[in-house]
Amino acid sequence: MKILLSEIMYNRNLSVRQVSLMTGIPKSTINDIMNGRAPRLDTLEQLASGLKVRITDLFDSPYK
């Protein structure tokens, strides 16, 4: 299962710094997620809330 953070950021023309400010997640954690590290559930919730998407929108999964 892939996290689609990079694609969302690209489509919205957002930088790591902007996402960090929107979500309250450190830039280093955002970079880790973009490089393949699996985020914790609370981090996913913060991302979804800050980016104004559903948590399921953050995943590339055939079970959507």
Secondary structure, 3 states (H helix, E strand, C coil): CEECHHHHHHHHCCCHHHHHHHHCCCHHHHHHHHCCCCCCHHHHHHHHHHHCCCHHHHEECCCC
